[in-house]
Amino acid sequence: MKLAVFASGSGSNFEAIVKAIEEGRLSGAEVAMLICDKPGAYVLERASRLGVPAFAFDPKQYPDKAAFETEIVQKLEELGVSFIVLAGYMRLIGEVLLSHFEGRMINLHPSLLPAFPGKDAIGQALSYGVKVTGVTVHFVDAGLDTGPIIAQESVAIAQDDNHETLAARIHAVEHQLLIGTLQQITNGQVAITGRHVHIT
């Protein structure tokens, strides 16, 4: 299964996927391309070091979302990409990508959805004062972190946690949950019925 990983920031989950494949912890998958909407993001340095082709673009250089998504779809189809992983991609997916990759695109989010969708879910959880947050992997739809949930894992919040300490523990869980979920998808174990995801 040829994957494209979309990321906007440092790309630790992107690197976790590539290394899991290299080390044999994720079989039957290949990262064919990194897509990044921030030309200066550190994830591009990771891609260069790991030997993964990258396409970095500035959305402001395009007339609209459909224009840059059309270019992305063209690049992914040229490479034979069949599945998309959003790993820290801070942009809503539009109709062009959704229509081409319906049911073949997942997102990783640092909360137990539907709680704390959108930006800075870790900060939202700390501000709200919840005792437990976590990580969610879900299929992507047209909404903001609203797609059918595939997997979730909880992370307890300690009284002395701050953004940095909680983020470190959440990232560790993200890496494991994302790799495990991708293996289930690669194995053909994941199916959707309405909003419900079934894993065999």
Phi, psi and omega in degrees: 000119179274124183255148163243132178254129178256130180212153181241347189237233186284330172083030180294325178287325173302311180295323179299321179293312182300316182290325178297323178291314180300323184270000178082010178276346174227109185253154177080013181226155179215134175273108185273333183197148168257135174246128183224131180265010178231097186305340180259008186290147182294334180303332179292325175293320177298316181299317179298315181294325183270357177074029180257126177302143182228146171238111177253135182219155176254110183305333182291344180275001181245152180294329180196176181297321181300326183293311181285331176291326177297319178294320178297313180302318179300316180294319181292321179292324177299327181270353182075028179291132182245353184209142181243136174242118174270115184232083184081032176267111191266052181211135177293138179281138182263182187296326183298308179292319181299319183289326181282331185236034180301128181073006182231035180214127179238158178232147176252127183229135185275055171200171174270088180302147012277007177287139171055058174285171174080202187288150174049056179298328179293314177297322178299316182295318179295317181296323183285334179087021178291155181267341182223133170232208180167208184224141178231136168248126183218156172292152183264133171233195186284349183271181179269099180058041185247000185289165181305134185276130179265313184209148177217148174218136184274154175225121180288145178256121179279157182299328183262013180293143167238183184301318184292315183290320179291320179299321181298317180289323178294319179298321179298319178290321179305312183301314182291314184294320181294315180297315179298319180293318178298324178294319178296320179294315179300324180283354182077027184268355188249128178224150180246135169231105185063237178268357186260129179258129180249133179243124183259000000 
